[in-house]
Structures are given as C-alpha cells and as structure tokens.
Amino acid sequence: MAVPKRKVSKARRDKRRSQVWKLSAPSFSRCNNCGELKVPHRICGICGYYKGKEIIAKEA
C-alpha cells in the first residue's frame, strides 16, 4: 500500500483544497444598442453592433 513518506504541510494541503483554480461563470454586459445581455468585448448576436457601430448587418 502507498504510504506518504513525509507529512503534508498545512500550506500545501490548503493550496490544494483552495477554490482559486476553479472556473467562474462568465460575466455579461448589456448591449448599448438593443440592451440584450452579451459577453463583454464581443459583437452583439441580436443586433450585430459593437461599440456603437454596426459590424454585421442583421435583417429585422
């Protein structure tokens, strides 16, 4: 059976157990043109605007 040779320090144990490395949910921001939720720094999927400029022409 595998047995640890040395005691694991409290710092090493707590680093392993910490929640720092786990992913967080993505944040959302409101589109300036239509007000829908979108991922920051991305073109709005609803209206096609980014930073107040029309990037993708969407049909109404």
PDB file with one MODEL, atoms N, CA, C and O in Angstrom:
MODEL        1
ATOM      1  N   MET A   1       0.833  -1.193   0.000  1.00  0.00           N
ATOM      2  CA  MET A   1       0.000   0.000   0.000  1.00  0.00           C
ATOM      3  C   MET A   1       0.872   1.248   0.000  1.00  0.00           C
ATOM      4  O   MET A   1       1.950   1.272   0.593  1.00  0.00           O
ATOM      5  N   ALA A   2       0.386   2.277  -0.673  1.00  0.00           N
ATOM      6  CA  ALA A   2       1.134   3.526  -0.729  1.00  0.00           C
ATOM      7  C   ALA A   2       0.966   4.302   0.567  1.00  0.00           C
ATOM      8  O   ALA A   2      -0.149   4.546   1.028  1.00  0.00           O
ATOM      9  N   VAL A   3       2.099   4.682   1.142  1.00  0.00           N
ATOM     10  CA  VAL A   3       2.097   5.438   2.385  1.00  0.00           C
ATOM     11  C   VAL A   3       2.954   6.679   2.166  1.00  0.00           C
ATOM     12  O   VAL A   3       4.055   6.566   1.629  1.00  0.00           O
ATOM     13  N   PRO A   4       2.475   7.883   2.572  1.00  0.00           N
ATOM     14  CA  PRO A   4       3.274   9.085   2.386  1.00  0.00           C
ATOM     15  C   PRO A   4       4.567   9.027   3.195  1.00  0.00           C
ATOM     16  O   PRO A   4       4.554   8.612   4.354  1.00  0.00           O
ATOM     17  N   LYS A   5       5.692   9.444   2.588  1.00  0.00           N
ATOM     18  CA  LYS A   5       6.978   9.455   3.297  1.00  0.00           C
ATOM     19  C   LYS A   5       7.042  10.592   4.289  1.00  0.00           C
ATOM     20  O   LYS A   5       7.626  10.442   5.362  1.00  0.00           O
ATOM     21  N   ARG A   6       6.441  11.749   3.948  1.00  0.00           N
ATOM     22  CA  ARG A   6       6.506  12.918   4.821  1.00  0.00           C
ATOM     23  C   ARG A   6       5.109  13.506   5.028  1.00  0.00           C
ATOM     24  O   ARG A   6       4.186  13.299   4.240  1.00  0.00           O
ATOM     25  N   LYS A   7       5.009  14.247   6.126  1.00  0.00           N
ATOM     26  CA  LYS A   7       3.763  14.931   6.429  1.00  0.00           C
ATOM     27  C   LYS A   7       3.540  16.049   5.407  1.00  0.00           C
ATOM     28  O   LYS A   7       4.479  16.767   5.064  1.00  0.00           O
ATOM     29  N   VAL A   8       2.319  16.202   4.922  1.00  0.00           N
ATOM     30  CA  VAL A   8       1.979  17.294   4.014  1.00  0.00           C
ATOM     31  C   VAL A   8       1.743  18.537   4.866  1.00  0.00           C
ATOM     32  O   VAL A   8       0.935  18.520   5.794  1.00  0.00           O
ATOM     33  N   SER A   9       2.462  19.623   4.539  1.00  0.00           N
ATOM     34  CA  SER A   9       2.340  20.847   5.330  1.00  0.00           C
ATOM     35  C   SER A   9       0.946  21.443   5.178  1.00  0.00           C
ATOM     36  O   SER A   9       0.231  21.158   4.217  1.00  0.00           O
ATOM     37  N   LYS A  10       0.580  22.270   6.142  1.00  0.00           N
ATOM     38  CA  LYS A  10      -0.753  22.898   6.120  1.00  0.00           C
ATOM     39  C   LYS A  10      -0.893  23.810   4.897  1.00  0.00           C
ATOM     40  O   LYS A  10      -1.960  23.880   4.288  1.00  0.00           O
ATOM     41  N   ALA A  11       0.189  24.505   4.546  1.00  0.00           N
ATOM     42  CA  ALA A  11       0.137  25.409   3.387  1.00  0.00           C
ATOM     43  C   ALA A  11      -0.100  24.624   2.097  1.00  0.00           C
ATOM     44  O   ALA A  11      -0.937  25.008   1.279  1.00  0.00           O
ATOM     45  N   ARG A  12       0.633  23.529   1.916  1.00  0.00           N
ATOM     46  CA  ARG A  12       0.481  22.720   0.708  1.00  0.00           C
ATOM     47  C   ARG A  12      -0.907  22.089   0.662  1.00  0.00           C
ATOM     48  O   ARG A  12      -1.540  22.056  -0.393  1.00  0.00           O
ATOM     49  N   ARG A  13      -1.375  21.595   1.788  1.00  0.00           N
ATOM     50  CA  ARG A  13      -2.705  20.992   1.853  1.00  0.00           C
ATOM     51  C   ARG A  13      -3.782  22.019   1.527  1.00  0.00           C
ATOM     52  O   ARG A  13      -4.705  21.739   0.762  1.00  0.00           O
ATOM     53  N   ASP A  14      -3.662  23.210   2.111  1.00  0.00           N
ATOM     54  CA  ASP A  14      -4.679  24.233   1.907  1.00  0.00           C
ATOM     55  C   ASP A  14      -4.656  24.801   0.486  1.00  0.00           C
ATOM     56  O   ASP A  14      -5.700  25.173  -0.050  1.00  0.00           O
ATOM     57  N   LYS A  15      -3.454  24.869  -0.131  1.00  0.00           N
ATOM     58  CA  LYS A  15      -3.367  25.302  -1.529  1.00  0.00           C
ATOM     59  C   LYS A  15      -4.116  24.335  -2.431  1.00  0.00           C
ATOM     60  O   LYS A  15      -4.808  24.744  -3.364  1.00  0.00           O
ATOM     61  N   ARG A  16      -3.972  23.069  -2.146  1.00  0.00           N
ATOM     62  CA  ARG A  16      -4.645  22.059  -2.958  1.00  0.00           C
ATOM     63  C   ARG A  16      -6.159  22.137  -2.770  1.00  0.00           C
ATOM     64  O   ARG A  16      -6.911  21.939  -3.724  1.00  0.00           O
ATOM     65  N   ARG A  17      -6.600  22.418  -1.579  1.00  0.00           N
ATOM     66  CA  ARG A  17      -8.036  22.453  -1.281  1.00  0.00           C
ATOM     67  C   ARG A  17      -8.701  23.779  -1.650  1.00  0.00           C
ATOM     68  O   ARG A  17      -9.928  23.881  -1.634  1.00  0.00           O
ATOM     69  N   SER A  18      -7.905  24.789  -1.980  1.00  0.00           N
ATOM     70  CA  SER A  18      -8.467  26.115  -2.231  1.00  0.00           C
ATOM     71  C   SER A  18      -9.326  26.113  -3.490  1.00  0.00           C
ATOM     72  O   SER A  18      -9.227  25.216  -4.327  1.00  0.00           O
ATOM     73  N   GLN A  19     -10.157  27.117  -3.603  1.00  0.00           N
ATOM     74  CA  GLN A  19     -11.071  27.231  -4.737  1.00  0.00           C
ATOM     75  C   GLN A  19     -10.521  28.159  -5.800  1.00  0.00           C
ATOM     76  O   GLN A  19     -11.255  28.529  -6.716  1.00  0.00           O
ATOM     77  N   VAL A  20      -9.253  28.553  -5.716  1.00  0.00           N
ATOM     78  CA  VAL A  20      -8.669  29.539  -6.613  1.00  0.00           C
ATOM     79  C   VAL A  20      -8.644  29.047  -8.051  1.00  0.00           C
ATOM     80  O   VAL A  20      -8.903  29.824  -8.970  1.00  0.00           O
ATOM     81  N   TRP A  21      -8.343  27.794  -8.260  1.00  0.00           N
ATOM     82  CA  TRP A  21      -8.135  27.265  -9.607  1.00  0.00           C
ATOM     83  C   TRP A  21      -9.424  26.924 -10.334  1.00  0.00           C
ATOM     84  O   TRP A  21      -9.393  26.644 -11.533  1.00  0.00           O
ATOM     85  N   LYS A  22     -10.554  26.939  -9.642  1.00  0.00           N
ATOM     86  CA  LYS A  22     -11.812  26.568 -10.276  1.00  0.00           C
ATOM     87  C   LYS A  22     -12.341  27.706 -11.147  1.00  0.00           C
ATOM     88  O   LYS A  22     -12.168  28.879 -10.816  1.00  0.00           O
ATOM     89  N   LEU A  23     -12.982  27.357 -12.254  1.00  0.00           N
ATOM     90  CA  LEU A  23     -13.513  28.345 -13.188  1.00  0.00           C
ATOM     91  C   LEU A  23     -14.732  29.043 -12.611  1.00  0.00           C
ATOM     92  O   LEU A  23     -15.509  28.451 -11.862  1.00  0.00           O
ATOM     93  N   SER A  24     -14.887  30.302 -12.968  1.00  0.00           N
ATOM     94  CA  SER A  24     -16.064  31.049 -12.543  1.00  0.00           C
ATOM     95  C   SER A  24     -17.000  31.216 -13.742  1.00  0.00           C
ATOM     96  O   SER A  24     -16.603  31.019 -14.890  1.00  0.00           O
ATOM     97  N   ALA A  25     -18.213  31.572 -13.461  1.00  0.00           N
ATOM     98  CA  ALA A  25     -19.191  31.773 -14.533  1.00  0.00           C
ATOM     99  C   ALA A  25     -18.816  33.008 -15.341  1.00  0.00           C
ATOM    100  O   ALA A  25     -18.305  33.969 -14.766  1.00  0.00           O
ATOM    101  N   PRO A  26     -19.051  33.021 -16.651  1.00  0.00           N
ATOM    102  CA  PRO A  26     -18.697  34.194 -17.454  1.00  0.00           C
ATOM    103  C   PRO A  26     -19.569  35.390 -17.102  1.00  0.00           C
ATOM    104  O   PRO A  26     -20.745  35.247 -16.770  1.00  0.00           O
ATOM    105  N   SER A  27     -18.971  36.564 -17.181  1.00  0.00           N
ATOM    106  CA  SER A  27     -19.734  37.774 -16.886  1.00  0.00           C
ATOM    107  C   SER A  27     -20.455  38.244 -18.148  1.00  0.00           C
ATOM    108  O   SER A  27     -20.058  37.913 -19.265  1.00  0.00           O
ATOM    109  N   PHE A  28     -21.504  39.010 -17.954  1.00  0.00           N
ATOM    110  CA  PHE A  28     -22.283  39.526 -19.070  1.00  0.00           C
ATOM    111  C   PHE A  28     -22.410  41.031 -18.941  1.00  0.00           C
ATOM    112  O   PHE A  28     -22.345  41.574 -17.838  1.00  0.00           O
ATOM    113  N   SER A  29     -22.589  41.700 -20.058  1.00  0.00           N
ATOM    114  CA  SER A  29     -22.845  43.131 -20.073  1.00  0.00           C
ATOM    115  C   SER A  29     -24.016  43.400 -21.007  1.00  0.00           C
ATOM    116  O   SER A  29     -24.395  42.548 -21.810  1.00  0.00           O
ATOM    117  N   ARG A  30     -24.577  44.584 -20.892  1.00  0.00           N
ATOM    118  CA  ARG A  30     -25.711  44.960 -21.736  1.00  0.00           C
ATOM    119  C   ARG A  30     -25.217  45.578 -23.041  1.00  0.00           C
ATOM    120  O   ARG A  30     -24.249  46.339 -23.051  1.00  0.00           O
ATOM    121  N   CYS A  31     -25.877  45.251 -24.115  1.00  0.00           N
ATOM    122  CA  CYS A  31     -25.577  45.852 -25.408  1.00  0.00           C
ATOM    123  C   CYS A  31     -26.025  47.311 -25.374  1.00  0.00           C
ATOM    124  O   CYS A  31     -27.125  47.616 -24.912  1.00  0.00           O
ATOM    125  N   ASN A  32     -25.169  48.215 -25.865  1.00  0.00           N
ATOM    126  CA  ASN A  32     -25.515  49.642 -25.865  1.00  0.00           C
ATOM    127  C   ASN A  32     -26.633  49.965 -26.841  1.00  0.00           C
ATOM    128  O   ASN A  32     -27.344  50.953 -26.660  1.00  0.00           O
ATOM    129  N   ASN A  33     -26.796  49.151 -27.868  1.00  0.00           N
ATOM    130  CA  ASN A  33     -27.791  49.429 -28.902  1.00  0.00           C
ATOM    131  C   ASN A  33     -29.160  48.850 -28.548  1.00  0.00           C
ATOM    132  O   ASN A  33     -30.156  49.573 -28.538  1.00  0.00           O
ATOM    133  N   CYS A  34     -29.212  47.538 -28.255  1.00  0.00           N
ATOM    134  CA  CYS A  34     -30.511  46.900 -28.048  1.00  0.00           C
ATOM    135  C   CYS A  34     -30.790  46.546 -26.583  1.00  0.00           C
ATOM    136  O   CYS A  34     -31.938  46.276 -26.230  1.00  0.00           O
ATOM    137  N   GLY A  35     -29.766  46.542 -25.728  1.00  0.00           N
ATOM    138  CA  GLY A  35     -29.978  46.274 -24.310  1.00  0.00           C
ATOM    139  C   GLY A  35     -29.978  44.807 -23.933  1.00  0.00           C
ATOM    140  O   GLY A  35     -30.215  44.473 -22.772  1.00  0.00           O
ATOM    141  N   GLU A  36     -29.720  43.925 -24.880  1.00  0.00           N
ATOM    142  CA  GLU A  36     -29.679  42.492 -24.575  1.00  0.00           C
ATOM    143  C   GLU A  36     -28.369  42.144 -23.862  1.00  0.00           C
ATOM    144  O   GLU A  36     -27.376  42.861 -23.992  1.00  0.00           O
ATOM    145  N   LEU A  37     -28.373  41.045 -23.110  1.00  0.00           N
ATOM    146  CA  LEU A  37     -27.162  40.579 -22.452  1.00  0.00           C
ATOM    147  C   LEU A  37     -26.224  39.946 -23.470  1.00  0.00           C
ATOM    148  O   LEU A  37     -26.659  39.201 -24.349  1.00  0.00           O
ATOM    149  N   LYS A  38     -24.933  40.248 -23.347  1.00  0.00           N
ATOM    150  CA  LYS A  38     -23.926  39.682 -24.240  1.00  0.00           C
ATOM    151  C   LYS A  38     -22.624  39.529 -23.475  1.00  0.00           C
ATOM    152  O   LYS A  38     -22.462  40.104 -22.399  1.00  0.00           O
ATOM    153  N   VAL A  39     -21.693  38.756 -24.024  1.00  0.00           N
ATOM    154  CA  VAL A  39     -20.376  38.607 -23.423  1.00  0.00           C
ATOM    155  C   VAL A  39     -19.574  39.866 -23.704  1.00  0.00           C
ATOM    156  O   VAL A  39     -19.614  40.358 -24.832  1.00  0.00           O
ATOM    157  N   PRO A  40     -18.839  40.417 -22.726  1.00  0.00           N
ATOM    158  CA  PRO A  40     -18.086  41.656 -22.974  1.00  0.00           C
ATOM    159  C   PRO A  40     -17.058  41.508 -24.093  1.00  0.00           C
ATOM    160  O   PRO A  40     -16.510  40.425 -24.297  1.00  0.00           O
ATOM    161  N   HIS A  41     -16.799  42.586 -24.810  1.00  0.00           N
ATOM    162  CA  HIS A  41     -15.817  42.654 -25.894  1.00  0.00           C
ATOM    163  C   HIS A  41     -16.161  41.722 -27.049  1.00  0.00           C
ATOM    164  O   HIS A  41     -15.267  41.219 -27.729  1.00  0.00           O
ATOM    165  N   ARG A  42     -17.437  41.493 -27.270  1.00  0.00           N
ATOM    166  CA  ARG A  42     -17.891  40.669 -28.393  1.00  0.00           C
ATOM    167  C   ARG A  42     -19.026  41.397 -29.109  1.00  0.00           C
ATOM    168  O   ARG A  42     -19.711  42.231 -28.516  1.00  0.00           O
ATOM    169  N   ILE A  43     -19.215  41.079 -30.375  1.00  0.00           N
ATOM    170  CA  ILE A  43     -20.322  41.643 -31.142  1.00  0.00           C
ATOM    171  C   ILE A  43     -21.635  41.100 -30.587  1.00  0.00           C
ATOM    172  O   ILE A  43     -21.723  39.923 -30.237  1.00  0.00           O
ATOM    173  N   CYS A  44     -22.649  41.950 -30.507  1.00  0.00           N
ATOM    174  CA  CYS A  44     -23.967  41.523 -30.032  1.00  0.00           C
ATOM    175  C   CYS A  44     -24.568  40.563 -31.059  1.00  0.00           C
ATOM    176  O   CYS A  44     -24.616  40.876 -32.248  1.00  0.00           O
ATOM    177  N   GLY A  45     -25.018  39.415 -30.611  1.00  0.00           N
ATOM    178  CA  GLY A  45     -25.595  38.422 -31.508  1.00  0.00           C
ATOM    179  C   GLY A  45     -26.992  38.778 -31.976  1.00  0.00           C
ATOM    180  O   GLY A  45     -27.467  38.232 -32.971  1.00  0.00           O
ATOM    181  N   ILE A  46     -27.653  39.681 -31.280  1.00  0.00           N
ATOM    182  CA  ILE A  46     -29.027  40.052 -31.619  1.00  0.00           C
ATOM    183  C   ILE A  46     -29.043  41.134 -32.711  1.00  0.00           C
ATOM    184  O   ILE A  46     -29.709  40.986 -33.735  1.00  0.00           O
ATOM    185  N   CYS A  47     -28.294  42.230 -32.470  1.00  0.00           N
ATOM    186  CA  CYS A  47     -28.369  43.358 -33.400  1.00  0.00           C
ATOM    187  C   CYS A  47     -27.116  43.511 -34.273  1.00  0.00           C
ATOM    188  O   CYS A  47     -27.167  44.217 -35.281  1.00  0.00           O
ATOM    189  N   GLY A  48     -25.997  42.873 -33.917  1.00  0.00           N
ATOM    190  CA  GLY A  48     -24.793  42.947 -34.733  1.00  0.00           C
ATOM    191  C   GLY A  48     -23.949  44.188 -34.501  1.00  0.00           C
ATOM    192  O   GLY A  48     -23.079  44.500 -35.313  1.00  0.00           O
ATOM    193  N   TYR A  49     -24.192  44.911 -33.395  1.00  0.00           N
ATOM    194  CA  TYR A  49     -23.440  46.126 -33.104  1.00  0.00           C
ATOM    195  C   TYR A  49     -22.301  45.840 -32.126  1.00  0.00           C
ATOM    196  O   TYR A  49     -22.391  44.934 -31.297  1.00  0.00           O
ATOM    197  N   TYR A  50     -21.220  46.635 -32.237  1.00  0.00           N
ATOM    198  CA  TYR A  50     -20.114  46.591 -31.289  1.00  0.00           C
ATOM    199  C   TYR A  50     -19.579  48.007 -31.122  1.00  0.00           C
ATOM    200  O   TYR A  50     -19.199  48.644 -32.105  1.00  0.00           O
ATOM    201  N   LYS A  51     -19.545  48.497 -29.913  1.00  0.00           N
ATOM    202  CA  LYS A  51     -19.096  49.855 -29.580  1.00  0.00           C
ATOM    203  C   LYS A  51     -19.838  50.914 -30.380  1.00  0.00           C
ATOM    204  O   LYS A  51     -19.239  51.888 -30.835  1.00  0.00           O
ATOM    205  N   GLY A  52     -21.138  50.727 -30.550  1.00  0.00           N
ATOM    206  CA  GLY A  52     -21.966  51.714 -31.230  1.00  0.00           C
ATOM    207  C   GLY A  52     -21.900  51.687 -32.745  1.00  0.00           C
ATOM    208  O   GLY A  52     -22.540  52.510 -33.400  1.00  0.00           O
ATOM    209  N   LYS A  53     -21.144  50.764 -33.317  1.00  0.00           N
ATOM    210  CA  LYS A  53     -21.043  50.668 -34.777  1.00  0.00           C
ATOM    211  C   LYS A  53     -21.648  49.349 -35.239  1.00  0.00           C
ATOM    212  O   LYS A  53     -21.519  48.317 -34.581  1.00  0.00           O
ATOM    213  N   GLU A  54     -22.316  49.415 -36.398  1.00  0.00           N
ATOM    214  CA  GLU A  54     -22.889  48.196 -36.954  1.00  0.00           C
ATOM    215  C   GLU A  54     -21.769  47.400 -37.641  1.00  0.00           C
ATOM    216  O   GLU A  54     -21.168  47.867 -38.609  1.00  0.00           O
ATOM    217  N   ILE A  55     -21.502  46.207 -37.134  1.00  0.00           N
ATOM    218  CA  ILE A  55     -20.446  45.356 -37.678  1.00  0.00           C
ATOM    219  C   ILE A  55     -21.043  44.326 -38.626  1.00  0.00           C
ATOM    220  O   ILE A  55     -20.524  44.103 -39.720  1.00  0.00           O
ATOM    221  N   ILE A  56     -22.130  43.704 -38.205  1.00  0.00           N
ATOM    222  CA  ILE A  56     -22.818  42.703 -39.007  1.00  0.00           C
ATOM    223  C   ILE A  56     -24.215  43.216 -39.310  1.00  0.00           C
ATOM    224  O   ILE A  56     -24.962  43.564 -38.396  1.00  0.00           O
ATOM    225  N   ALA A  57     -24.567  43.264 -40.570  1.00  0.00           N
ATOM    226  CA  ALA A  57     -25.899  43.727 -40.960  1.00  0.00           C
ATOM    227  C   ALA A  57     -26.916  42.629 -40.669  1.00  0.00           C
ATOM    228  O   ALA A  57     -26.871  41.558 -41.274  1.00  0.00           O
ATOM    229  N   LYS A  58     -27.828  42.897 -39.746  1.00  0.00           N
ATOM    230  CA  LYS A  58     -28.876  41.948 -39.389  1.00  0.00           C
ATOM    231  C   LYS A  58     -30.191  42.420 -39.994  1.00  0.00           C
ATOM    232  O   LYS A  58     -30.484  43.615 -40.002  1.00  0.00           O
ATOM    233  N   GLU A  59     -30.983  41.478 -40.501  1.00  0.00           N
ATOM    234  CA  GLU A  59     -32.289  41.809 -41.051  1.00  0.00           C
ATOM    235  C   GLU A  59     -33.323  41.855 -39.935  1.00  0.00           C
ATOM    236  O   GLU A  59     -33.316  40.999 -39.050  1.00  0.00           O
ATOM    237  N   ALA A  60     -34.192  42.820 -39.966  1.00  0.00           N
ATOM    238  CA  ALA A  60     -35.201  42.978 -38.920  1.00  0.00           C
ATOM    239  C   ALA A  60     -36.335  41.986 -39.085  1.00  0.00           C
ATOM    240  O   ALA A  60     -37.272  41.981 -38.287  1.00  0.00           O
TER     241      ALA A  60
ENDMDL
END
